[in-house]
Structures are given as structure tokens and as C-alpha cells.
Amino acid sequence: MRTGYFYSLIFALLSTASVAAIAAPAAKSEAGTAPLVMEVAPKVQSEKVDLNQADASTLQRELSGIGEAKAKAIVTYRESNGPFASVDELLEVKGIGKAILDKNREKLEVN
């Protein structure tokens, strides 16, 4: 009984090893072509968002905590009060608080 159990374990080990050995060269042969994951570059935000030029959809997409209503409020404030003089002036927009400004301060600029 023990011998049969032992042989079953050996057979399972060898079967697994042979399957791994057969599959390994196939994976190595595909190494010449770049995997799809490598071809897709992650989204890296290289530029800051200009408060005086960005439209509502850009503000909504690029800034965290800014939805459609707040993005439209920023554009409306800019249109009625003129261009932003500083990033801190964003606090004057209804719905924008210190927490949202602090989260996005590194992403914002005023030109």
C-alpha cells in the first residue's frame, strides 16, 4: 500500500516537472516579442493644469475631488472674475476647500 502511494507521488512529481519543462521553452520563445503589458505606457502626468486655460472636462479629469459641478464652478468663476492670480485664489470658488486645494496643489499652475 505504501509503495503504491509512493509511486503515485513520484508520478505526480515527474508529470508536473515534464509539463513545466515543456511549457518553459514556449515562454522563452515568446520573449523576443514584447508582451502587450509592456507596450502600454502608464499614464504619467508630465504637465501641470493651468487654471486660466483648462476647460471644465480637463479640470474634472486631471484633478482629484473635482467633479463636473466643481469644474464648471471653476470655469464660471474665472469667466466672471478674470484669470486666477494664484493657485490659492481657487479657495474663492464655491465648493473648493483647503483639503481639495492641498490634494491638487502640485498639479496646478497659473500662467
KOLRO-470564 format. One record per atom (N, C-alpha, C, O): residue number from 1; residue in one letter; atom name; x, y, z. Coordinates in nm, 2 decimals, padded with zeros to 4 digits, m for minus. Layout:
! KOLRO-470564
DOGU    nr   rest   atom       px       py       pz
DOGU   NUM      A     CA        X        Y        Z
...
//
This chain:
! KOLRO-470564
DOGU    nr   rest   atom       px       py       pz
DOGU     1      M      N    00.08   m00.12    00.00
DOGU     1      M     CA    00.00    00.00    00.00
DOGU     1      M      C    00.09    00.13    00.00
DOGU     1      M      O    00.06    00.22   m00.08
DOGU     2      R      N    00.19    00.13    00.09
DOGU     2      R     CA    00.28    00.24    00.09
DOGU     2      R      C    00.36    00.26   m00.04
DOGU     2      R      O    00.38    00.37   m00.08
DOGU     3      T      N    00.39    00.15   m00.10
DOGU     3      T     CA    00.47    00.16   m00.22
DOGU     3      T      C    00.39    00.22   m00.33
DOGU     3      T      O    00.44    00.30   m00.41
DOGU     4      G      N    00.26    00.18   m00.34
DOGU     4      G     CA    00.17    00.24   m00.44
DOGU     4      G      C    00.15    00.39   m00.42
DOGU     4      G      O    00.15    00.46   m00.52
DOGU     5      Y      N    00.14    00.43   m00.29
DOGU     5      Y     CA    00.13    00.57   m00.26
DOGU     5      Y      C    00.25    00.65   m00.30
DOGU     5      Y      O    00.25    00.76   m00.36
DOGU     6      F      N    00.37    00.59   m00.27
DOGU     6      F     CA    00.50    00.65   m00.30
DOGU     6      F      C    00.51    00.66   m00.45
DOGU     6      F      O    00.55    00.77   m00.50
DOGU     7      Y      N    00.48    00.56   m00.53
DOGU     7      Y     CA    00.49    00.57   m00.68
DOGU     7      Y      C    00.39    00.67   m00.73
DOGU     7      Y      O    00.42    00.74   m00.83
DOGU     8      S      N    00.28    00.69   m00.67
DOGU     8      S     CA    00.18    00.79   m00.72
DOGU     8      S      C    00.24    00.93   m00.70
DOGU     8      S      O    00.22    01.01   m00.79
DOGU     9      L      N    00.30    00.95   m00.59
DOGU     9      L     CA    00.37    01.08   m00.56
DOGU     9      L      C    00.48    01.11   m00.66
DOGU     9      L      O    00.49    01.22   m00.71
DOGU    10      I      N    00.56    01.00   m00.69
DOGU    10      I     CA    00.67    01.02   m00.78
DOGU    10      I      C    00.62    01.05   m00.92
DOGU    10      I      O    00.67    01.14   m00.99
DOGU    11      F      N    00.51    00.98   m00.96
DOGU    11      F     CA    00.45    01.00   m01.09
DOGU    11      F      C    00.39    01.14   m01.10
DOGU    11      F      O    00.41    01.21   m01.20
DOGU    12      A      N    00.33    01.19   m01.00
DOGU    12      A     CA    00.28    01.33   m01.00
DOGU    12      A      C    00.39    01.43   m01.01
DOGU    12      A      O    00.38    01.53   m01.08
DOGU    13      L      N    00.50    01.41   m00.94
DOGU    13      L     CA    00.61    01.50   m00.94
DOGU    13      L      C    00.67    01.50   m01.08
DOGU    13      L      O    00.70    01.61   m01.13
DOGU    14      L      N    00.69    01.39   m01.14
DOGU    14      L     CA    00.76    01.38   m01.27
DOGU    14      L      C    00.66    01.44   m01.38
DOGU    14      L      O    00.71    01.51   m01.47
DOGU    15      S      N    00.53    01.42   m01.36
DOGU    15      S     CA    00.44    01.47   m01.46
DOGU    15      S      C    00.44    01.63   m01.45
DOGU    15      S      O    00.44    01.69   m01.56
DOGU    16      T      N    00.44    01.68   m01.33
DOGU    16      T     CA    00.45    01.82   m01.32
DOGU    16      T      C    00.58    01.88   m01.37
DOGU    16      T      O    00.58    01.98   m01.44
DOGU    17      A      N    00.69    01.81   m01.34
DOGU    17      A     CA    00.82    01.86   m01.39
DOGU    17      A      C    00.82    01.86   m01.55
DOGU    17      A      O    00.88    01.95   m01.61
DOGU    18      S      N    00.77    01.75   m01.61
DOGU    18      S     CA    00.77    01.74   m01.75
DOGU    18      S      C    00.68    01.85   m01.82
DOGU    18      S      O    00.72    01.91   m01.92
DOGU    19      V      N    00.57    01.88   m01.76
DOGU    19      V     CA    00.48    01.98   m01.81
DOGU    19      V      C    00.55    02.12   m01.80
DOGU    19      V      O    00.54    02.20   m01.89
DOGU    20      A      N    00.61    02.14   m01.69
DOGU    20      A     CA    00.68    02.27   m01.67
DOGU    20      A      C    00.80    02.28   m01.77
DOGU    20      A      O    00.83    02.39   m01.82
DOGU    21      A      N    00.87    02.17   m01.79
DOGU    21      A     CA    00.98    02.17   m01.89
DOGU    21      A      C    00.93    02.20   m02.03
DOGU    21      A      O    01.00    02.26   m02.11
DOGU    22      I      N    00.82    02.14   m02.06
DOGU    22      I     CA    00.76    02.16   m02.20
DOGU    22      I      C    00.71    02.30   m02.22
DOGU    22      I      O    00.73    02.36   m02.32
DOGU    23      A      N    00.65    02.36   m02.11
DOGU    23      A     CA    00.59    02.49   m02.12
DOGU    23      A      C    00.70    02.60   m02.12
DOGU    23      A      O    00.68    02.71   m02.17
DOGU    24      A      N    00.81    02.58   m02.05
DOGU    24      A     CA    00.91    02.68   m02.03
DOGU    24      A      C    00.97    02.72   m02.16
DOGU    24      A      O    00.99    02.84   m02.18
DOGU    25      P      N    01.01    02.63   m02.26
DOGU    25      P     CA    01.07    02.68   m02.38
DOGU    25      P      C    00.97    02.77   m02.46
DOGU    25      P      O    01.01    02.86   m02.53
DOGU    26      A      N    00.84    02.74   m02.45
DOGU    26      A     CA    00.74    02.82   m02.53
DOGU    26      A      C    00.74    02.96   m02.47
DOGU    26      A      O    00.73    03.05   m02.55
DOGU    27      A      N    00.75    02.97   m02.34
DOGU    27      A     CA    00.75    03.11   m02.28
DOGU    27      A      C    00.88    03.18   m02.32
DOGU    27      A      O    00.87    03.30   m02.34
DOGU    28      K      N    00.99    03.11   m02.33
DOGU    28      K     CA    01.11    03.18   m02.37
DOGU    28      K      C    01.11    03.22   m02.51
DOGU    28      K      O    01.17    03.32   m02.55
DOGU    29      S      N    01.05    03.14   m02.60
DOGU    29      S     CA    01.04    03.18   m02.74
DOGU    29      S      C    00.96    03.30   m02.76
DOGU    29      S      O    00.98    03.37   m02.86
DOGU    30      E      N    00.86    03.33   m02.68
DOGU    30      E     CA    00.78    03.45   m02.69
DOGU    30      E      C    00.85    03.57   m02.63
DOGU    30      E      O    00.81    03.68   m02.64
DOGU    31      A      N    00.97    03.55   m02.57
DOGU    31      A     CA    01.04    03.66   m02.50
DOGU    31      A      C    01.09    03.76   m02.61
DOGU    31      A      O    01.12    03.87   m02.58
DOGU    32      G      N    01.11    03.71   m02.73
DOGU    32      G     CA    01.15    03.80   m02.84
DOGU    32      G      C    01.05    03.91   m02.87
DOGU    32      G      O    01.09    04.02   m02.91
DOGU    33      T      N    00.92    03.88   m02.85
DOGU    33      T     CA    00.82    03.98   m02.88
DOGU    33      T      C    00.78    04.04   m02.74
DOGU    33      T      O    00.77    03.97   m02.64
DOGU    34      A      N    00.76    04.17   m02.74
DOGU    34      A     CA    00.73    04.24   m02.62
DOGU    34      A      C    00.58    04.21   m02.58
DOGU    34      A      O    00.49    04.21   m02.67
DOGU    35      P      N    00.56    04.17   m02.45
DOGU    35      P     CA    00.42    04.15   m02.41
DOGU    35      P      C    00.34    04.27   m02.42
DOGU    35      P      O    00.39    04.38   m02.42
DOGU    36      L      N    00.21    04.25   m02.44
DOGU    36      L     CA    00.11    04.36   m02.45
DOGU    36      L      C    00.12    04.46   m02.34
DOGU    36      L      O    00.11    04.58   m02.35
DOGU    37      V      N    00.14    04.41   m02.22
DOGU    37      V     CA    00.15    04.49   m02.10
DOGU    37      V      C    00.27    04.59   m02.11
DOGU    37      V      O    00.26    04.70   m02.06
DOGU    38      M      N    00.38    04.55   m02.17
DOGU    38      M     CA    00.49    04.63   m02.18
DOGU    38      M      C    00.47    04.74   m02.29
DOGU    38      M      O    00.53    04.85   m02.28
DOGU    39      E      N    00.39    04.72   m02.38
DOGU    39      E     CA    00.36    04.82   m02.49
DOGU    39      E      C    00.28    04.93   m02.44
DOGU    39      E      O    00.29    05.04   m02.50
DOGU    40      V      N    00.19    04.91   m02.34
DOGU    40      V     CA    00.10    05.01   m02.29
DOGU    40      V      C    00.18    05.09   m02.19
DOGU    40      V      O    00.21    05.04   m02.08
DOGU    41      A      N    00.20    05.22   m02.21
DOGU    41      A     CA    00.27    05.31   m02.12
DOGU    41      A      C    00.17    05.35   m02.01
DOGU    41      A      O    00.06    05.39   m02.05
DOGU    42      P      N    00.21    05.36   m01.89
DOGU    42      P     CA    00.12    05.41   m01.79
DOGU    42      P      C    00.10    05.56   m01.80
DOGU    42      P      O    00.19    05.63   m01.86
DOGU    43      K      N   m00.01    05.61   m01.76
DOGU    43      K     CA   m00.04    05.75   m01.78
DOGU    43      K      C    00.04    05.83   m01.67
DOGU    43      K      O    00.03    05.81   m01.55
DOGU    44      V      N    00.13    05.91   m01.73
DOGU    44      V     CA    00.21    05.99   m01.64
DOGU    44      V      C    00.18    06.13   m01.67
DOGU    44      V      O    00.19    06.18   m01.79
DOGU    45      Q      N    00.14    06.21   m01.57
DOGU    45      Q     CA    00.11    06.35   m01.59
DOGU    45      Q      C    00.24    06.43   m01.59
DOGU    45      Q      O    00.30    06.45   m01.48
DOGU    46      S      N    00.28    06.47   m01.70
DOGU    46      S     CA    00.40    06.54   m01.71
DOGU    46      S      C    00.38    06.69   m01.70
DOGU    46      S      O    00.48    06.76   m01.67
DOGU    47      E      N    00.26    06.74   m01.73
DOGU    47      E     CA    00.24    06.88   m01.73
DOGU    47      E      C    00.14    06.92   m01.62
DOGU    47      E      O    00.05    06.83   m01.58
DOGU    48      K      N    00.15    07.04   m01.57
DOGU    48      K     CA    00.05    07.08   m01.47
DOGU    48      K      C   m00.07    07.14   m01.54
DOGU    48      K      O   m00.07    07.17   m01.66
DOGU    49      V      N   m00.18    07.15   m01.47
DOGU    49      V     CA   m00.31    07.20   m01.52
DOGU    49      V      C   m00.31    07.35   m01.50
DOGU    49      V      O   m00.29    07.40   m01.38
DOGU    50      D      N   m00.32    07.43   m01.60
DOGU    50      D     CA   m00.33    07.57   m01.59
DOGU    50      D      C   m00.47    07.62   m01.56
DOGU    50      D      O   m00.56    07.59   m01.64
DOGU    51      L      N   m00.49    07.68   m01.44
DOGU    51      L     CA   m00.62    07.72   m01.40
DOGU    51      L      C   m00.68    07.82   m01.50
DOGU    51      L      O   m00.81    07.83   m01.50
DOGU    52      N      N   m00.60    07.90   m01.57
DOGU    52      N     CA   m00.66    08.00   m01.65
DOGU    52      N      C   m00.68    07.96   m01.79
DOGU    52      N      O   m00.74    08.03   m01.87
DOGU    53      Q      N   m00.65    07.83   m01.83
DOGU    53      Q     CA   m00.67    07.79   m01.97
DOGU    53      Q      C   m00.75    07.66   m01.97
DOGU    53      Q      O   m00.81    07.63   m02.08
DOGU    54      A      N   m00.75    07.58   m01.87
DOGU    54      A     CA   m00.81    07.45   m01.87
DOGU    54      A      C   m00.97    07.46   m01.88
DOGU    54      A      O   m01.02    07.55   m01.81
DOGU    55      D      N   m01.03    07.37   m01.96
DOGU    55      D     CA   m01.17    07.37   m01.96
DOGU    55      D      C   m01.23    07.28   m01.85
DOGU    55      D      O   m01.15    07.22   m01.78
DOGU    56      A      N   m01.36    07.27   m01.84
DOGU    56      A     CA   m01.42    07.20   m01.73
DOGU    56      A      C   m01.39    07.05   m01.74
DOGU    56      A      O   m01.36    06.99   m01.63
DOGU    57      S      N   m01.39    06.99   m01.86
DOGU    57      S     CA   m01.36    06.85   m01.87
DOGU    57      S      C   m01.22    06.82   m01.83
DOGU    57      S      O   m01.19    06.71   m01.77
DOGU    58      T      N   m01.12    06.90   m01.86
DOGU    58      T     CA   m00.98    06.88   m01.82
DOGU    58      T      C   m00.97    06.89   m01.67
DOGU    58      T      O   m00.90    06.81   m01.61
DOGU    59      L      N   m01.03    06.99   m01.61
DOGU    59      L     CA   m01.02    07.01   m01.47
DOGU    59      L      C   m01.08    06.88   m01.40
DOGU    59      L      O   m01.03    06.83   m01.30
DOGU    60      Q      N   m01.19    06.84   m01.45
DOGU    60      Q     CA   m01.26    06.72   m01.39
DOGU    60      Q      C   m01.17    06.60   m01.40
DOGU    60      Q      O   m01.16    06.52   m01.31
DOGU    61      R      N   m01.11    06.58   m01.51
DOGU    61      R     CA   m01.03    06.46   m01.54
DOGU    61      R      C   m00.90    06.46   m01.47
DOGU    61      R      O   m00.86    06.35   m01.42
DOGU    62      E      N   m00.83    06.57   m01.46
DOGU    62      E     CA   m00.70    06.58   m01.40
DOGU    62      E      C   m00.69    06.60   m01.25
DOGU    62      E      O   m00.59    06.57   m01.19
DOGU    63      L      N   m00.79    06.66   m01.19
DOGU    63      L     CA   m00.78    06.69   m01.05
DOGU    63      L      C   m00.87    06.60   m00.97
DOGU    63      L      O   m00.98    06.56   m01.01
DOGU    64      S      N   m00.81    06.56   m00.86
DOGU    64      S     CA   m00.89    06.47   m00.77
DOGU    64      S      C   m00.98    06.55   m00.68
DOGU    64      S      O   m00.95    06.65   m00.63
DOGU    65      G      N   m01.10    06.49   m00.66
DOGU    65      G     CA   m01.20    06.56   m00.58
DOGU    65      G      C   m01.28    06.66   m00.66
DOGU    65      G      O   m01.37    06.73   m00.60
DOGU    66      I      N   m01.25    06.68   m00.78
DOGU    66      I     CA   m01.32    06.78   m00.87
DOGU    66      I      C   m01.42    06.70   m00.96
DOGU    66      I      O   m01.37    06.63   m01.05
DOGU    67      G      N   m01.54    06.72   m00.94
DOGU    67      G     CA   m01.64    06.66   m01.03
DOGU    67      G      C   m01.69    06.76   m01.13
DOGU    67      G      O   m01.63    06.87   m01.15
DOGU    68      E      N   m01.80    06.72   m01.20
DOGU    68      E     CA   m01.85    06.81   m01.31
DOGU    68      E      C   m01.89    06.94   m01.25
DOGU    68      E      O   m01.86    07.05   m01.31
DOGU    69      A      N   m01.97    06.95   m01.14
DOGU    69      A     CA   m02.02    07.07   m01.09
DOGU    69      A      C   m01.91    07.16   m01.04
DOGU    69      A      O   m01.91    07.28   m01.07
DOGU    70      K      N   m01.81    07.11   m00.97
DOGU    70      K     CA   m01.70    07.19   m00.93
DOGU    70      K      C   m01.61    07.24   m01.04
DOGU    70      K      O   m01.56    07.36   m01.04
DOGU    71      A      N   m01.59    07.16   m01.14
DOGU    71      A     CA   m01.51    07.20   m01.26
DOGU    71      A      C   m01.58    07.32   m01.33
DOGU    71      A      O   m01.52    07.41   m01.37
DOGU    72      K      N   m01.72    07.31   m01.35
DOGU    72      K     CA   m01.79    07.42   m01.41
DOGU    72      K      C   m01.79    07.54   m01.32
DOGU    72      K      O   m01.78    07.65   m01.37
DOGU    73      A      N   m01.79    07.52   m01.19
DOGU    73      A     CA   m01.78    07.64   m01.10
DOGU    73      A      C   m01.65    07.71   m01.11
DOGU    73      A      O   m01.64    07.83   m01.10
DOGU    74      I      N   m01.54    07.64   m01.13
DOGU    74      I     CA   m01.41    07.70   m01.15
DOGU    74      I      C   m01.41    07.78   m01.28
DOGU    74      I      O   m01.36    07.90   m01.28
DOGU    75      V      N   m01.46    07.73   m01.39
DOGU    75      V     CA   m01.46    07.80   m01.52
DOGU    75      V      C   m01.55    07.92   m01.51
DOGU    75      V      O   m01.52    08.03   m01.56
DOGU    76      T      N   m01.67    07.91   m01.44
DOGU    76      T     CA   m01.76    08.02   m01.42
DOGU    76      T      C   m01.69    08.13   m01.34
DOGU    76      T      O   m01.71    08.25   m01.38
DOGU    77      Y      N   m01.62    08.09   m01.24
DOGU    77      Y     CA   m01.56    08.19   m01.15
DOGU    77      Y      C   m01.45    08.27   m01.24
DOGU    77      Y      O   m01.44    08.39   m01.23
DOGU    78      R      N   m01.38    08.19   m01.32
DOGU    78      R     CA   m01.27    08.25   m01.40
DOGU    78      R      C   m01.33    08.35   m01.50
DOGU    78      R      O   m01.28    08.45   m01.53
DOGU    79      E      N   m01.44    08.31   m01.56
DOGU    79      E     CA   m01.51    08.39   m01.66
DOGU    79      E      C   m01.57    08.52   m01.60
DOGU    79      E      O   m01.57    08.63   m01.66
DOGU    80      S      N   m01.62    08.51   m01.48
DOGU    80      S     CA   m01.68    08.63   m01.42
DOGU    80      S      C   m01.58    08.72   m01.34
DOGU    80      S      O   m01.60    08.84   m01.33
DOGU    81      N      N   m01.47    08.66   m01.29
DOGU    81      N     CA   m01.37    08.74   m01.21
DOGU    81      N      C   m01.24    08.76   m01.28
DOGU    81      N      O   m01.15    08.83   m01.22
DOGU    82      G      N   m01.22    08.71   m01.40
DOGU    82      G     CA   m01.10    08.73   m01.47
DOGU    82      G      C   m01.00    08.61   m01.43
DOGU    82      G      O   m01.04    08.52   m01.35
DOGU    83      P      N   m00.88    08.61   m01.49
DOGU    83      P     CA   m00.79    08.50   m01.46
DOGU    83      P      C   m00.75    08.49   m01.32
DOGU    83      P      O   m00.74    08.59   m01.25
DOGU    84      F      N   m00.71    08.37   m01.28
DOGU    84      F     CA   m00.66    08.35   m01.14
DOGU    84      F      C   m00.52    08.41   m01.13
DOGU    84      F      O   m00.44    08.40   m01.22
DOGU    85      A      N   m00.50    08.48   m01.02
DOGU    85      A     CA   m00.37    08.54   m00.99
DOGU    85      A      C   m00.28    08.44   m00.93
DOGU    85      A      O   m00.16    08.45   m00.94
DOGU    86      S      N   m00.34    08.35   m00.85
DOGU    86      S     CA   m00.25    08.25   m00.78
DOGU    86      S      C   m00.34    08.12   m00.76
DOGU    86      S      O   m00.46    08.13   m00.78
DOGU    87      V      N   m00.27    08.02   m00.73
DOGU    87      V     CA   m00.34    07.89   m00.71
DOGU    87      V      C   m00.43    07.90   m00.59
DOGU    87      V      O   m00.54    07.84   m00.58
DOGU    88      D      N   m00.39    07.98   m00.49
DOGU    88      D     CA   m00.46    07.99   m00.36
DOGU    88      D      C   m00.60    08.06   m00.39
DOGU    88      D      O   m00.69    08.05   m00.31
DOGU    89      E      N   m00.61    08.14   m00.50
DOGU    89      E     CA   m00.74    08.20   m00.53
DOGU    89      E      C   m00.85    08.10   m00.56
DOGU    89      E      O   m00.97    08.14   m00.56
DOGU    90      L      N   m00.81    07.98   m00.58
DOGU    90      L     CA   m00.91    07.87   m00.61
DOGU    90      L      C   m01.00    07.85   m00.49
DOGU    90      L      O   m01.11    07.80   m00.50
DOGU    91      L      N   m00.95    07.89   m00.37
DOGU    91      L     CA   m01.03    07.88   m00.25
DOGU    91      L      C   m01.16    07.97   m00.25
DOGU    91      L      O   m01.25    07.94   m00.18
DOGU    92      E      N   m01.16    08.07   m00.34
DOGU    92      E     CA   m01.27    08.16   m00.35
DOGU    92      E      C   m01.39    08.09   m00.43
DOGU    92      E      O   m01.50    08.14   m00.42
DOGU    93      V      N   m01.36    07.98   m00.50
DOGU    93      V     CA   m01.46    07.91   m00.58
DOGU    93      V      C   m01.55    07.83   m00.48
DOGU    93      V      O   m01.50    07.76   m00.39
DOGU    94      K      N   m01.68    07.85   m00.50
DOGU    94      K     CA   m01.77    07.78   m00.41
DOGU    94      K      C   m01.76    07.63   m00.43
DOGU    94      K      O   m01.76    07.58   m00.54
DOGU    95      G      N   m01.74    07.55   m00.32
DOGU    95      G     CA   m01.72    07.41   m00.32
DOGU    95      G      C   m01.58    07.36   m00.32
DOGU    95      G      O   m01.55    07.24   m00.30
DOGU    96      I      N   m01.49    07.45   m00.33
DOGU    96      I     CA   m01.34    07.42   m00.32
DOGU    96      I      C   m01.29    07.46   m00.18
DOGU    96      I      O   m01.29    07.58   m00.15
DOGU    97      G      N   m01.25    07.36   m00.11
DOGU    97      G     CA   m01.20    07.39    00.02
DOGU    97      G      C   m01.05    07.37    00.03
DOGU    97      G      O   m00.98    07.33   m00.07
DOGU    98      K      N   m00.99    07.39    00.15
DOGU    98      K     CA   m00.85    07.37    00.17
DOGU    98      K      C   m00.80    07.23    00.14
DOGU    98      K      O   m00.69    07.21    00.08
DOGU    99      A      N   m00.88    07.13    00.18
DOGU    99      A     CA   m00.84    06.99    00.16
DOGU    99      A      C   m00.83    06.96    00.01
DOGU    99      A      O   m00.73    06.89   m00.03
DOGU   100      I      N   m00.92    07.00   m00.07
DOGU   100      I     CA   m00.92    06.98   m00.22
DOGU   100      I      C   m00.80    07.05   m00.28
DOGU   100      I      O   m00.73    07.00   m00.36
DOGU   101      L      N   m00.78    07.17   m00.24
DOGU   101      L     CA   m00.66    07.25   m00.29
DOGU   101      L      C   m00.53    07.19   m00.25
DOGU   101      L      O   m00.44    07.18   m00.33
DOGU   102      D      N   m00.52    07.14   m00.13
DOGU   102      D     CA   m00.39    07.07   m00.09
DOGU   102      D      C   m00.37    06.94   m00.16
DOGU   102      D      O   m00.25    06.91   m00.19
DOGU   103      K      N   m00.47    06.87   m00.19
DOGU   103      K     CA   m00.46    06.75   m00.27
DOGU   103      K      C   m00.41    06.77   m00.41
DOGU   103      K      O   m00.34    06.69   m00.47
DOGU   104      N      N   m00.44    06.89   m00.47
DOGU   104      N     CA   m00.42    06.92   m00.61
DOGU   104      N      C   m00.31    07.02   m00.63
DOGU   104      N      O   m00.28    07.06   m00.74
DOGU   105      R      N   m00.26    07.08   m00.52
DOGU   105      R     CA   m00.16    07.19   m00.53
DOGU   105      R      C   m00.05    07.16   m00.63
DOGU   105      R      O   m00.01    07.25   m00.71
DOGU   106      E      N    00.01    07.04   m00.62
DOGU   106      E     CA    00.12    07.01   m00.71
DOGU   106      E      C    00.09    06.99   m00.85
DOGU   106      E      O    00.18    07.00   m00.94
DOGU   107      K      N   m00.04    06.98   m00.88
DOGU   107      K     CA   m00.09    06.96   m01.02
DOGU   107      K      C   m00.13    07.09   m01.09
DOGU   107      K      O   m00.15    07.09   m01.21
DOGU   108      L      N   m00.13    07.20   m01.01
DOGU   108      L     CA   m00.19    07.32   m01.06
DOGU   108      L      C   m00.08    07.43   m01.08
DOGU   108      L      O    00.02    07.43   m01.01
DOGU   109      E      N   m00.11    07.51   m01.18
DOGU   109      E     CA   m00.03    07.63   m01.20
DOGU   109      E      C   m00.12    07.74   m01.26
DOGU   109      E      O   m00.23    07.72   m01.30
DOGU   110      V      N   m00.07    07.86   m01.25
DOGU   110      V     CA   m00.14    07.98   m01.30
DOGU   110      V      C   m00.04    08.05   m01.39
DOGU   110      V      O    00.07    08.10   m01.35
DOGU   111      N      N   m00.07    08.06   m01.52
DOGU   111      N     CA    00.01    08.14   m01.62
DOGU   111      N      C   m00.06    08.26   m01.67
DOGU   111      N      O   m00.01    08.33   m01.75
//
